[in-house]
Amino acid sequence: MPAGNSALISQELDHVLQWALTYGNNLKVNSSKSREMIVYQAISKIKYLPSVHPKLNRVYEITALGVTFSNTLFCGPHVRIITAKVAASLILYML
C-alpha cells in the first residue's frame, strides 16, 4: 500500500479478512502469524512511518519460503543466516 494511503490500512486489512471468509474461499487468516513490514528503497530515508496497526506486529525482516528479506528487500540477512549455518556445520565436521 502506498505511503499516502496509510490511513486506509485498517480498512484494507478488514477487507482482506472479509475476502478470506467469503466468496467460496473458505480461508482463515492466522492473526498470530500475520506481520507488517514497511518496504522502502535502501537509498532513500523514510521521513514518516505510519503508526503500528493494533492487530499486527511490525517487523524489519521476514522469512518467506525459507528466504529472509529485510525491509529494503536486501538478502543480506539471509546470507548471514546461511553463512552461520555452514560455519557451524564445518566446525562440527572438523571435530
MARBA-875759 format. One line per 10 residues: their letters; for each residue x, y, z of N, C-alpha, C, O, CB. Coordinates in steps of 0.1 Angstrom, whole numbers, plus 2048, in hexadecimal, padded with zeros to 3 digits. Glycine has a CB too. Example, Ala and Ser with C-alpha at 12.3 -4.5 7.8 and 13.67 -1.06 7.14 Angstrom:
BEGIN
AS) 884 7C7 84E 87B 7D3 84E 884 7DF 84E 88E 7DF 855 871 7D3 85A  880 7EA 847 889 7F5 847 881 800 84F 886 80B 850 88D 7FA 839 $
//
This chain:
BEGIN
MPAGNSALIS) 808 7F4 800 800 800 800 809 80C 800 812 80D 808 7F6 800 80C  807 816 7F7 80F 822 7F7 80E 82A 804 804 829 80B 80B 82B 7EB  819 831 807 81A 839 813 80F 843 815 80A 846 820 827 83F 814  80A 848 80A 800 852 80A 7F2 84D 80F 7E9 854 813 7FE 859 7FD  7F1 840 80E 7E4 839 812 7E5 832 81F 7DD 829 822 7E0 82F 807  7EF 836 828 7F1 82F 834 7E5 830 83E 7E3 827 847 7FD 834 83B  7DD 83A 83C 7D0 83B 844 7C6 830 841 7BD 82E 849 7CA 849 842  7C8 82A 835 7BE 81F 831 7C3 811 835 7BC 808 830 7BC 820 822  7CE 810 83C 7D3 802 840 7C8 7FA 847 7C7 7EE 844 7DF 804 848  7C1 800 850 7B7 7F8 858 7AC 7F3 84F 7A8 7E8 850 7B1 801 863 $
QELDHVLQWA) 7A8 7FC 846 79D 7F8 83C 7A2 7ED 833 79B 7E3 831 799 804 834  7AE 7EE 82E 7B4 7E4 825 7B5 7D6 82C 7B2 7CC 827 7C1 7E8 81F  7BA 7D7 839 7BB 7CA 841 7AE 7C4 843 7AC 7B8 842 7C2 7CD 84E  7A4 7CC 847 796 7C7 848 791 7C1 83B 78A 7B7 83C 78D 7D2 84E  794 7C7 830 78F 7C2 823 796 7B5 820 78F 7AC 81B 793 7CC 818  7A2 7B3 823 7A9 7A6 820 7A3 79B 829 7A1 790 825 7B9 7A8 823  7A1 79F 836 79B 795 83F 78D 791 83A 78A 785 83B 79A 79B 84D  785 79A 836 778 797 831 778 78F 824 771 786 822 770 7A4 82E  782 792 81B 783 78B 80E 787 77C 811 782 773 80B 78E 791 806  790 77A 81B 794 76D 81F 788 764 823 788 758 821 79F 76D 829 $
LTYGNNLKVN) 77F 76A 82A 773 762 82F 768 760 825 760 757 826 76E 769 83B  767 769 81B 75C 768 812 760 764 804 76C 761 801 755 776 811  757 765 7FB 759 762 7EC 75E 754 7EA 766 752 7E0 763 76C 7E7  75B 74B 7F3 75F 73D 7F1 76D 73A 7F3 772 72F 7F0 75C 739 7E3  774 744 7F9 783 742 7FC 785 738 808 78E 731 808 789 74F 7FF  77C 739 812 77C 731 81E 78A 731 824 78F 726 828 778 723 81A  790 73D 825 79E 73E 82B 79D 744 839 793 74C 83B 7A7 746 822  7A6 741 841 7A6 748 84E 7B4 74E 850 7BE 747 84E 7A4 73D 85A  7B4 75B 853 7C1 762 855 7C6 760 863 7BE 762 86D 7BF 771 852  7D2 75B 864 7D8 759 872 7DE 766 876 7EA 769 872 7E2 74D 871 $
SSKSREMIVY) 7D7 76D 87F 7DC 77A 883 7E9 77A 88B 7F0 783 88C 7D1 782 88A  7EB 76E 892 7F7 76D 89A 804 76C 891 80F 76F 896 7F6 761 8A3  802 768 884 80D 767 87B 80E 773 871 817 774 869 80C 75A 873  804 77C 872 804 788 869 80E 792 86E 80E 795 87A 7F6 78D 868  815 798 865 81F 7A2 868 81E 7AE 85E 818 7AD 853 82D 79D 868  823 7B9 862 823 7C5 85A 832 7C9 858 83A 7CA 861 81B 7D1 861  836 7CB 84B 843 7D0 848 842 7DB 83E 83C 7D9 833 84C 7C4 843  848 7E6 841 848 7F1 838 854 7F0 82F 860 7F0 834 848 7FF 840  852 7EF 822 85D 7ED 818 860 7FB 812 857 802 80E 859 7E3 80E  86D 7FE 811 871 80A 80B 87F 808 804 886 7FF 807 872 816 815 $
QAISKIKYLP) 883 812 7FC 890 811 7F5 89B 814 7FF 899 81D 807 890 81B 7E9  8A6 80D 7FE 8B1 80E 807 8B7 81C 806 8BD 821 810 8BB 804 805  8B7 822 7FA 8BE 82F 7F8 8B5 83B 7FD 8BB 846 7FF 8C1 831 7EA  8A9 839 800 8A0 844 805 89E 843 814 89F 838 81A 892 844 7FD  89C 84E 81A 899 84F 828 88A 851 82A 884 858 823 8A1 85B 82F  885 849 833 877 84A 836 875 856 840 87B 856 84B 871 83D 83C  86D 85F 83D 86A 86B 845 85E 868 84E 85D 86D 859 868 877 83D  855 860 849 849 85E 851 845 84F 850 844 849 846 83D 866 84B  844 849 85C 840 83B 85D 831 83B 863 82F 842 86C 849 833 867  829 834 85C 81B 833 862 81B 82C 86F 824 825 873 812 82B 858 $
SVHPKLNRVY) 811 82F 877 810 829 884 80E 81A 883 809 815 879 805 82F 88D  813 813 88D 812 804 88D 803 800 88E 7FC 806 897 81A 7FE 899  7FF 7F7 886 7F1 7F3 886 7EF 7EA 893 7F7 7E2 896 7ED 7EB 879  7E4 7EC 89A 7E2 7E4 8A7 7E0 7D5 8A5 7E3 7CE 8AE 7D5 7E9 8AD  7DD 7D1 899 7DB 7C2 896 7E7 7BC 891 7E8 7AF 890 7CF 7C0 88D  7F2 7C4 88E 7FE 7BE 887 80A 7C2 88F 80B 7CD 895 7FF 7C3 879  814 7B9 88F 821 7BD 894 82A 7C1 889 82A 7BB 87E 828 7B0 89B  831 7CC 88B 83A 7D2 880 848 7CB 881 84D 7C9 88C 83C 7E1 882  84D 7C6 876 85A 7BF 875 862 7C6 86B 85D 7CE 862 858 7B0 872  86F 7C4 86C 879 7CA 863 87F 7C0 85A 886 7C3 850 883 7D3 86A $
EITALGVTFS) 87D 7B3 85D 882 7A8 855 877 79E 855 86F 79C 85F 88F 7A2 85A  875 797 84A 86B 78D 849 870 781 841 878 783 837 85E 793 842  86C 775 844 870 769 83D 864 764 836 85A 761 83C 876 75E 847  866 762 829 85B 75D 820 861 752 818 86B 754 810 855 768 817  85B 746 819 860 73A 811 86F 738 814 876 734 80A 85D 73C 802  873 73A 820 881 737 824 88B 742 820 897 740 823 885 72B 81D  887 74D 81A 890 758 817 88D 764 820 881 768 821 88F 75C 808  897 769 826 895 775 82F 898 781 828 8A3 783 822 89F 773 83C  88F 78B 829 890 798 822 890 7A3 82D 889 7A1 837 885 79A 818  897 7AE 82A 896 7B9 833 88B 7C3 82E 886 7C0 823 8A4 7C1 835 $
NTLFCGPHVR) 889 7CE 835 87E 7D7 830 883 7DF 824 87B 7E7 81F 87B 7E0 83C  88F 7DD 820 893 7E3 813 894 7D9 808 89A 7DC 7FD 8A1 7EB 815  88F 7CD 80A 88F 7C2 801 89E 7BD 7FE 8A0 7B8 7F3 888 7C5 7F5  8A6 7BF 808 8B4 7BB 807 8B6 7AD 80D 8B0 7AB 817 8BE 7C5 80E  8BD 7A5 806 8BE 797 80B 8CA 795 815 8CE 789 817 8C0 78D 7FF  8D0 79F 81A 8DB 79E 823 8D8 796 82F 8E0 78E 833 8DF 7AC 827  8CC 798 835 8C9 78F 841 8C9 780 83D 8CD 778 845 8BC 793 847  8C4 77D 832 8C3 76F 82D 8D2 76A 82C 8D5 75E 830 8BC 76E 820  8DA 771 826 8E8 76D 824 8EF 76B 831 8F7 761 833 8F0 777 81B  8ED 774 83B 8F3 772 848 8EE 765 84F 8F6 75E 855 8EF 77E 851 $
IITAKVAASL) 8E1 762 84E 8DC 756 854 8E2 74A 84D 8E6 741 854 8CC 756 852  8E2 749 840 8E8 73E 839 8F7 73C 83D 8FC 731 83F 8E6 73F 82A  8FE 748 83D 90C 747 840 90F 742 84E 918 73A 851 913 755 83F  906 746 858 908 741 865 905 732 866 90C 72B 86E 8FE 749 86F  8FB 72D 85F 8F8 71F 85F 903 717 859 907 70C 85E 8EB 71C 857  909 71C 84E 914 715 848 920 715 851 927 70A 852 918 71B 83A  923 720 857 92E 721 860 92D 717 86C 936 711 870 930 72F 866  921 716 871 91E 70D 87D 920 6FF 878 925 6F6 87F 910 70F 882  91B 6FB 86C 91D 6EE 867 92B 6EA 864 930 6DF 867 915 6EC 859  933 6F4 85F 941 6F2 85D 949 6EF 86A 952 6E7 86B 947 6FD 855 $
ILYML) 945 6F6 874 94C 6F5 881 949 6E7 887 952 6E0 88C 947 6FF 88B  93D 6E2 885 939 6D5 88A 940 6CA 882 944 6C0 887 92A 6D3 889  941 6CD 875 948 6C3 86C 957 6C2 86F 95C 6B7 86E 946 6C8 85D  95D 6CD 873 96B 6CD 875 96F 6C7 883 97A 6C2 885 971 6DB 875  965 6C6 88C 968 6C0 899 968 6B1 898 96A 6AA 8A1 95E 6C4 8A3 $
//
